[in-house]
Amino acid sequence: MTDLPLEISVTDAAAALQAVELRPLLLDCRTPEEHATAKIAGALLIPMQEISDRVGDLSAHKGAAIIVHCHHGMRSLRVAQWLREQGFSGAQSMRGGIDAWSDEVDPMVPKY
């Protein structure tokens, strides 16, 4: 899985999340307040500030695909890179974040 690009488009992420087998973990690294405002169904919320303390929560996904998202894609890029450094070779950042998701995949997800 190490050949995966660090970033994934929202449309490719949406397609991956539709997979019946090998469905990636969707990791939301925004704050609880942001998550309460707008969310993608099925996402696991671990705020960026807590990721190093809670990395054990992800241990079952170490060899699997993880798509990290935030608001615009900057925090998720940092989190995905950090996860790769911890051995999570399948971690990818969703380019454009939930904002792009709302524009390109699901307009029912509120923009803020």
C-alpha positions, 0 to 999 in steps of 0.5 A, spaced: 500 500 500 506 504 500 505 506 492 498 510 494 499 517 493 498 522 499 492 525 497 486 522 494 480 526 490 473 527 493 470 523 488 475 517 488 474 517 496 467 517 495 468 511 490 472 507 495 467 508 500 462 505 496 466 499 496 463 493 499 470 489 501 476 493 503 472 499 505 477 504 507 476 508 514 474 515 514 477 519 519 475 526 521 481 530 524 476 536 525 474 539 532 468 536 535 464 543 533 466 542 526 464 535 526 457 537 529 456 542 524 457 538 518 459 531 517 460 525 512 456 519 515 460 513 518 467 518 519 470 516 525 472 523 529 479 524 532 481 531 532 488 532 530 490 535 537 488 528 539 491 523 534 498 522 537 494 520 544 489 516 540 493 513 535 492 506 538 484 507 536 487 506 529 491 500 530 486 495 527 487 499 521 494 499 520 495 495 514 488 498 511 486 504 507 485 510 511 482 516 508 483 522 513 479 529 512 478 536 515 475 542 512 479 544 506 485 539 506 491 542 510 490 538 517 488 532 514 494 532 509 499 533 516 495 527 519 496 523 513 503 524 513 504 523 520 500 516 520 504 514 514 510 515 519 507 511 524 507 505 519 500 507 517 502 506 509 495 506 507 493 513 510 491 518 505 488 525 505 482 527 502 484 533 497 479 539 498 476 536 505 469 536 507 468 543 503 470 540 496 466 533 498 460 538 499 461 541 492 463 535 488 459 529 492 454 531 497 451 538 497 446 536 502 453 536 507 453 543 509 458 548 508 461 553 513 
